[in-house]
């Protein structure tokens, strides 16, 4: 059995990923502010006066703090690498929505934290099929031959 062809992509998740993260921060702050306001017994208008500005402030802060941090993810036919230092590790698909993937990269180095990589089909372009082949395919057996990207048939 042949292994998946080599593929290299830049994962940043796009604006949708950033927006989802901001929304989660806003909801968390809104829930906390609502809980606090409920203890004051200020009524609906008082609660809205606390919850809306708090969640809007959380959204603005999160939008600024969560700037895209593109990560290069590559499969060379034998192993996965990610990040600026091309750190070796394993990749697992956590969410696959067709046009958007959430991957977890676990470095091979002991004690290194796992990284979450979001990838949209628009950003991946034609490399998405190769990525899926590599992620969902079986790892090559010992002694299996792997073709370099230059020798792949067109």
N, C-alpha and C positions, 0 to 999 in steps of 0.2 A: 504494500500500500504506500502510495506517495504521500509525503507530508504537504501541508498547505504551502502555497507560494509565499515568499518573503513579502512583507508589507510594512510600510511606515506611515503613520498618520499623526497629525497634531490634534490633540483633544483639548477643547476649551468649553464645550457644551453649548456655546452660543448664547444669545440673549434670553432664550427660553429657560435655560438652566439657571442663569443668574436671577431672572424674574421669579422662578419657583423658590429659590433660596430666600430671596427678599420677602416673598409672601409668607413663608414659614416663620421668619423672624417677626413679621408684623402680627401674625396670628398669635404667636406665643406672647408677645407683649400685650396684645389686646385682651387675651385671656387673663393674664396677670392683673392688668389694670382694671378689668371688669370685676375680678374677685375683690381687689382692694376697694373699689367704689361700692360694691355691694355691702361691705361692712360699715360704710359710712351712712348707708340708707339715704342716699341723696336723690333717689327716684331715677326715672329713665333719662331725663334731660341732664341731670348731674352725672350719671354714668357715661352718657355719650360725650359730655364735656371733658371727661377724663380719658376715655378709651380712644376716641378718634385722634386727638393730638398725640397721644402716646404711641399709637400704632403708626401714625404718619411719621413721627420722629424716628421710630425704629426702622421704618422702611428707608428713609433718607440716609440714615447712618449705615444701614446694611448695604445699600446700593453703592455707596462710596467705598466701603470696606471690602466688598466682594468683587473687586476688579478681576477680570479674566486672567487666569494664570495658565497659559497654554503649556501642555506637557506633550512631549514627543513620545509616542508609543510605537515600538517596532517589534516585528517578528522576523527573525532571520532564517527561519526554516528549522531551527533547533531550539531556540530559546527566546523569551520575551525580555525586552529592555524598555525602561521608561526613564524620563527625566533628563536633565541636562548632562548628567554623568553617565548615561546609558546603564543604569543600575539593573542587574539581572533579577528576575523574579517570575512569579506566576500571575496569570490574569484569569479572573472569573467574571462571567456575565451576571450582574445582579438584577438589572431590568432591561428588557429588550422590547421596545415599543415599535419596532419596524424602522421608523425614521429617526429614532433616537435610542442611544444605548447608555447605560450606566455600568461601568466596569470597576472592579476592585483589583488593584495591582498590589500584590504582596511581595515585597523585596525578599530575595534569598538571604540577605544578611540578617543574622540573628538580632532581634531587638529593634529592627527598623520598623517604623509604623507603616501600615497599609495606606495606600493613596486611592482616592476615588477619582475616576476619570469619566467625564461625560463627553459624549460624541454625538453630533448631529449628522444626519445623512448629507445635508447641504455642505457641511465643512469637510466631510470625508470624501465626497465625490465618488469617483470610481473605485476607491480603495476600500469601500465598505464591504463589498463582497469578499475580497481577500481577507479582511479582518474577521468576518464571520466564519469563513472557512478555517482560519487558524484557531479561533477561539472555540468553535464547536467541534472541530476535528480532533482526532486522537493524536497524541504526541507520537513522533516518529520512534520506531524501535531502534535499539542499538545496532549500529552498522548500516542503517538505512541511508541511502544517498539523498542528498538535498541539493537542488539546483540553485545556483546563484541567480539574482534578478536579471543579470545580463544574458543568461542562457535560457530564460523562460520563452517558450514559443508564443508568438503573437496571436 
